[in-house]
């Protein structure tokens, strides 16, 4: 075993690493190598270049059969690349540098996810049922809260300022639901009692991926949903607060709403205290006025009507 790539972090990072790993397979057709993915190995199912060489870290016999036979274990860490934290490259490109040791990203593809017939059939049936209930033509999946969000005293807070506030989400939901079928994407604990307009489902991340694929449009923040939407080629809008679109999103694909011009970079995985202090300075980046919310609705609606026929 020549190499083992250990991909850690959240599900969005696991998806963002896919293009570099697929490229590595293409460039090294005869090399024996493997991928370890902490918690998210199922995101690589169905990808021909990756499925059979990807292991969850709890796989029985993983150490004896794979890890102990390798010559090198590589743990790519994009957040520690100067080009990344200086906002020169994206997460996808940073993984390419770490995995393929290159600054030439011209041959780098987009993230991909593959689904089987059952996953697609369930998603199609769900969307059909939703249309019959909400009576609109176009269906939007909306992820307002990111990984850093948590529930405190029956409201949602995000110290990383990547998420919308519950109030702003409900305002946007009310406006958009007048024209579109709406689905809330998030963990059950984030399903707000006040939100009576969005459909709410509980399913695993692969089934959510199939739903996003079958939906017409995606709206989200800097979290896993936007990576899934890019991987399944669903158009969308991503609303940014404390993070930088060039780093964590796909500005050449999505409509980006970015009102933050004075944000401070949060050096996650580099300096813990500095990360916390930067987050405090960035708290206003996800605070919007009613006019800004109305402008968002107009921008999102225009993008949907332009891209979804």
HELIX and SHEET records of a PDB file:
HELIX    1   1 UNK A   11  UNK A   16  1                                   6    
HELIX    2   2 UNK A   18  UNK A   27  1                                  10    
HELIX    3   3 UNK A   41  UNK A   44  5                                   4    
HELIX    4   4 UNK A   51  UNK A   53  5                                   3    
HELIX    5   5 UNK A   62  UNK A   65  1                                   4    
HELIX    6   6 UNK A   67  UNK A   69  5                                   3    
HELIX    7   7 UNK A   78  UNK A   80  5                                   3    
HELIX    8   8 UNK A   82  UNK A   85  1                                   4    
HELIX    9   9 UNK A   91  UNK A  100  1                                  10    
HELIX   10  10 UNK A  117  UNK A  134  1                                  18    
HELIX   11  11 UNK A  166  UNK A  176  1                                  11    
HELIX   12  12 UNK A  188  UNK A  190  5                                   3    
HELIX   13  13 UNK A  205  UNK A  214  1                                  10    
HELIX   14  14 UNK A  224  UNK A  231  1                                   8    
HELIX   15  15 UNK A  245  UNK A  248  1                                   4    
HELIX   16  16 UNK A  272  UNK A  281  1                                  10    
HELIX   17  17 UNK A  283  UNK A  286  5                                   4    
HELIX   18  18 UNK A  290  UNK A  307  1                                  18    
SHEET    1   A 4 UNK A  54  UNK A  56  0                                        
SHEET    2   A 4 UNK A  33  UNK A  37  1                                        
SHEET    3   A 4 UNK A   3  UNK A   7  1                                        
SHEET    4   A 4 UNK A  73  UNK A  74  1                                        
SHEET    1   B 6 UNK A 199  UNK A 200  0                                        
SHEET    2   B 6 UNK A 181  UNK A 184  1                                        
SHEET    3   B 6 UNK A 139  UNK A 143  1                                        
SHEET    4   B 6 UNK A 217  UNK A 220  1                                        
SHEET    5   B 6 UNK A 236  UNK A 240  1                                        
SHEET    6   B 6 UNK A 255  UNK A 258  1                                        
SHEET    1   C 2 UNK A 149  UNK A 152  0                                        
SHEET    2   C 2 UNK A 155  UNK A 158 -1                                        
END                                                                             
